[in-house]
Amino acid sequence: MQLVIVESPTKSRTISKFLGPEYEVLSSYGHIRDLPKSKLGVDIENDFAPDYIVPPKSRKIIETLSKEVKKSSLTILATDEDREGEAIAWHLAQILELNGAKPYQRIVFHEITKSAIEEALKKPRKIDMNLVDAQQARRILDRIVGYKLSPFLWKKIARGLSAGRVQSVAVRLVVEREREIENFTPQEYWTITALLQKISSSENSSQGFEALLIKKEGKVIPKLGIKTKKEADKIIEDLKGAEYRVAGIEKKEAKKNPLPPFTTSTLQQEAWKKFHWPAKLTMRIAQQLYETGKITYHRTDSLNLSDLSLEMAKKVIIGNYGNDYYQFRKFKTKSKSAQEAHEAIRPSYPNLIPESIKTELEENQFRLYDLIWRRFISSQMAQARFDSTTADIIAKNYTFRANGQILKFDGFLKVYPMKFEENELPSLETDEILELRKLISFQHFTQPPAR
């Protein structure tokens, strides 16, 4: 009998389904050792050595695991593939004395599927101490900053406040931005828009369209070029009785590419935009989807996708939407620190269309799975194509510009809808004279940086 240890009971139940009777899968229920709550727990004088203790809640778990380790021929540590998971595996190896006579293996996988587990079992390794050290350094920094700074905040500001390795820096950034906003002086500027129509059409049925003033005497008017109402009124006065003539028309096809699949940060951002979920809730639901084998590992900064997943995406797209909607695409991760062996967040089985598993999922799990599935599938779909028209209209020594855009082929937007503006221009010809319906000036003020 071989013993497999993971950190979560949900994960252990999912993995049990894929392994035969020769394996027993147990959970450590998270970390089995940690720094003490009652004191700093870091020896600052001696190379910042951590003083780990076994909390009371872990004692019974360790007892159970120790008994099973003695019975088994091999212990396999299958905790998550990130720093935290590696550290849990290392603590287990220490406590269960797996470094000596009792053999152990460490396996990692990006998704909890039968093929991924079987592949991982073929490629065992030892614990990666670089990852363990990274987690320990982070934990020790958390403790030093928190234990040293928090009491200072209680004395100086208010009890109950806490300082942290991340939140203290984040507060600084927030304060700096808030000061920028407070010190911001808005600047007034004006824009002028002409509402025009074709002369050949009757007043009521004619399609009116807007054109923005962009040039004077051939020179581009900058954003703050018209500073006051007086300047705007002077231009409107200058344009009295002017003839509005189409100087040039440019027609082209505009294309819009799909977004890449999700990383941890982009998933959190999109879940906030779409559902107003805080990052913590998004990660909790993603963890549930990962542990039940629905999505790949949700802590990643890589945009890499496996060849198998790309092949499955191709079948789903062609099968459901047709050949025209498929376009193979590989994304490159900009971050130099990203681990390319990891994958972006994607459905473990891309052929599991969200609606087909709706009854298996809770409402929030379904919403997040649907978002992840759509983002992944759309990343392998064709560009959306638009017919784009730009018309330059001359009146005296001023140039106005009108833009039109019509969706010609929805492409990836069929699966992952995004906001875009459709604005149809009437059929115009060079040197055509247009009728002015109205000339309007608008007052604007520059905005401070966003919070």
N, C-alpha and C positions, 0 to 999 in steps of 0.2 A: 504493500500500500504506500502511495506517495501522498504527502501532505502539501496542499497549496494554501498559502496564506495571503489574503487580500485585506484591505483596510475597512471595507464596508460590507454589511450583511446583504444589502441588495445586490452588490457586485458578486458576492459569493454565490447567491442563488442563481444569478444569470449564468455564471461560469459553470456551475454544477451541471446545467442542462447540456453543455457541450462536451463534458468529460465523462469517461466511462467509470465503471465501479471500482477500477484500480486507483482512482484518485478520491481524496477527501478534501473538500474546500471549506476552510474556516475563515472567520474575520477577526481582525485585531481591534475592531471598533475605533479606528483612528490611531492617534499616537499612544504608545504604551509607556513612554517616559517623557518628562518635560522638566523645565526649570521650576523650582518651588515658588508658590504664590506668596509665602510669608516673608521672603527676603530676596535680595538682588540675585543670588544664585550664579554670579559670575565673578571669578577671581581676577580682579583687574590687575593685581600685582604680579600674577603668574600667567602671563600670555593669554589672559582672558579665558581661562579654562572654565567651561560650564559645569555646574554641579547638578547633574540630573537626578531626579527622584521618580519613583513609580507611584503615581497617584492611587488612592484607595480603590477607585472604580476599575483600575486596570489589573488589580492583583488576582482576581478570580479568573480573568481572561488569560493571564500569563500561566496560571496553574493548569488550565485546560489545554492551552497550546503546548506546554512543556510535556504533558502526558502523551499527547498525540505525536510530538516530535520523537519521543522515545520509541513509540510503536512503529513509526514509518521508516521506510528504507531511504527516503530522500525528502528533504523539505524544499519546496519551491516558493520563493518570495515573489508575488505577482502584484505588488502595490503599483500605484500610478507611476507614470514615466517622468514626472517632473521632480523638482528639488524636494518637495514635501514627501512625495512617495518614496524617493530614494532614501531619505532620512528615516522614514518609518521602517523600511526594509533593514537599514543599518542598525537601528535600535532593537529590532526583533532579533537580528543575528547576534547582537551583544547579549541580550537578556536570555535568549534560548541557547546560548553557547554553540552557535553554528559555525564558529571559526575553526574548531579543532576536529575532534573525532567525528562529530555529526556532520555529514555532508549537506551542502545546500546549493541551490542554483537561484539566480535572479533572472526573471523574464519580464519583458515589457511589450506592450502592444498599444496601438493607437485607437483601436475599436474593439468592442467586446462582441466578436462574431466567432463562429466555429473555426473558420479558416484562419483568422488572425491568432487565435489561441493556439491552434495546432502548429502554425508557423513559428510562434514565439517559443513553444516547447522544443522545437528543433534547433533553436539558436540561443541557448542559455548563456549567461555571462556572470561575472562577479559584480559586487556592488561598486558603483562608480563613486569613489571618494571625493572627486571634484564637486559633484552635485551635492553630496552630503555636507561638505565643508561650506558650500555656498548657502545651504539652508541654515547651518549652524551659525554662520556669520550674521545672517539676516536676523535670526532669533535673538542672538546676543545683542546686536545693535538695538533691536526693538526693546529689549529689557533695559539696557543702559539708558537709552533716551527716555523711555517711559518712567523708570524708577527714579531717575535723577531730576527730570524736568517737571513731572506731574506734581510732586509735593511743592515745588517752587510756585507753580500756578495756583495751587490751593492757598498758599500764603498771600500771594500778591493780587489774585483776581477773585476766584471763587472756588469753593470745594466742589469736587465731582468732575472738574475738568481733567482731561488727559492729554498728554503730549505723545507723539509717536514719530517713528523714523520717516513715515510718509506724510502723515497729516500735518505735522509741524511745518514742513516745506510747502505743502499745499496751501496752508493758511497764509504763509508769506506771499505766495503768488496771488492769492485772492486779494489780499490787502494792497499789494502793489497795483493790481489792475483797478481796484476801487479808487485809489488815489489818482490814477490816470483819468478816470471818469469824472471825479470831483474837480480836477484841475482843467478839464477840457473846456475850451471856449468855442461855442458853435459859430460857424461862419455862414452868413446868408449868401445864397446864390439863386439864380432864376433860370428857368428853361422856357423855351417858346415852342409851341406845337401848332402846326397848321392842320385843320380838319378839311380835307379835300375830297372832291368827287369828280367823276368823268362828266364832261359837258353833254355827251351824247345821250345820257340817261336822264329820265325825269327826276325831279327833286325828291319825290317820295320813294320811288323804287330804287334809286341809285345807292350803290354800296359806298358809303363814305369810309375814308380811312385816314389814319393820322400819320403825319410826317414831322420828325423832330429837327429843329434848326441845329446844324452841326458846323457850318463854315460861314465866314464872312470874308469876302474878297479872296476866296480860295484858301484861306488859312483856317485851320481847325480851331473852333472855339473851345477852350479847355473847360473842365467841370465848373470851375469858379470864375469863368470868363465874364459872365453877366452878374455883377455883384449886387445891384440894387434895382428897385422897381422903376426908378427914374431911367436907368439904362435900358431895361426891358421895354418901357413905354416908348423910348426913342426909336428902338428897332421896329416896333409895331407901327409907329408913325411913318418911318422910312418906307415901310412895305405897303402903305396905302396906295391902291390903284395898280399894284404890281401884277404882272402876268406870271402865272405858275406853269412852267414848261418842264416836261420830263427830259432830263439831260442824258440819262443813261439807265439801262436796266441790266442787272446781272442775275442770271438764274443758275442755280447749281444744286447738286444733291448734297444734303448735309447728313452725316451719320452719327449715331450715338452708340457708344460701346456699353456693354453690360458692366456692372461692378464686379470685382473679384469675390471669391467666396469669403466667408467670415473668418476673422481671427477673433481672439478673445475681446479685444478692445472695440472692434467694429461691431461685433454682436451686441455688446453692452450699449453702444451708442444707438444702434438701430432699434433695439428693444425699448430704449427710453423714448426715442422719437415716435415709434408706432404705438406702444402700449403704456408709456409713462412708468415703466418698471425701473426701480433703482437697480444698480449693478448687482447688489447682493441677491436680489430675487432672481434676476436673470441667471446668475451662476448656480443658484440652488436648483432651478428647474433644469438647466443644462446638465447638472450633475445627475439628476434623476434620469434624464434621457440617455446619458452616457452609460450609467450603471445598468440600465435595462436593455442595452445593446442597440439603441435607436440611432445615436449619433457617434461620431468619432470624438476623441478626447478634446475637451472644451477649453483647455488652457494651452494656448499655442499662439505664436506670432508668425507662423509660417503660412505661405499661400500655396504650398506644394500640394498636389493631388496625385493619388496613386493611379497607375495605368489602368487598373481594374475598374476603379470608380469612374474614370473618364470613358471607358468602354461602355459601362452601364448607363451613364448619362446620355451617351450617343443613342443607345437603343430606346431609352425613354422618350427622348426628343423626337426622333424620327417616327417612332411608333405612335406617338400621341399628336404630333403637330406637323409631321412631314419633313422631307429632306431640306426644303428651303429654310427651315428654322434652325438647322444644325450648323454650328461652326466650331471646330476644334480650337481650343485656346489654352495656353499655359501661362501662368502668372509668375512673375519674379518678385521675391520678397526684398523690399528695400533695406530692411534692418540687417546690419552686418552680424548682429548677435543672434539672429533667428536660426533655429536648428532645422536645417532643410530635411533632415530625416523625418521630422514631424510633418503632420498634414494640417491643412486648414480644417475648420469645422465643417463637416458635411454629414449627410445621412449615411449611416453604415450600409444600408441597402437602398440605393437611389431609386430602385424600382418600386419601393414602398411609397406610393403616392399618398399624401397626407389623408385624404378622405377615406382611403382604404383601411387606415388603422385608427380612425377617429374614436371608435368605441373602446379601444384599448387604453386611450390616454385621458388624463384629466384635462379640463378645459385649457388651463395655462400651458400644460405640456403640449397639447395639440397646437396652440397658437405659436409657440416657439419652434416646434418641429416644422410646422408649415412655413415659417419664415426662413429657417435654415435650408429646407428642401428647395424652396423657390430660389433663394440666392445662389445655391450651388448649381441647380439645373440651368438657371438663366445665364450663369457664367460661361456655359458651353453653347449658347444660342447666338443666332445671327444678330448683327447690328440692326437697330431701328433706323429706317431711312425716311428722310423728310425732303420735300421739295421746298427749297429756300429761294426767295426772291428779294432782291434789294433794288430799290428805285431811288435815284437821286433827282431831286426837283429843284430847278433854279428859279428864283424870283429876285429880279434886280441883281444886286451883287451878293445875295445870300443863297446858301444851299441847304435844302432840307433833305432828310433821308427817311424813307419808309421801308419797313422790313415785314416780310410775310413768310409764314412757315406752315406747311400742311403735312401731316403724317401720311406717308405713302405705303410703308410696310412696317408693321408693329414689331417684328422680330422678338427679341427677348422681353419686350414690354408685355407680351401676351402672358408671361408667367410672373414677371416681377414689375408691376406697374409703378411708374414714377411720374411726378408732376412735370408737365411741359405745356407750353403755350402754343395753341394753334391760332394763327392770325392770317386770314386769306386776303391777299390784295386783288383788286380787279385786274382784268387783262389790260395792261398798259403798253404803249408803243413809244419809242424815242421820238422826241419833238412834239408829242401830244400836249395840247394845252388843257389844263385842268381848271376846274372852278373852285374857288375858295369859299368854303362855307363859313369858317370862323378861324380867327387867329387868337390863341389863348396863351397867356403867360402864367407860369406857376412859380410860387415861392417855395424854396427848400432851405433846409439848414443842415450843415454837416453833422454827423452823428458821432458820439463818443465811441471808443472801442466797446465791443460787447462784453458782458460779464462772462 
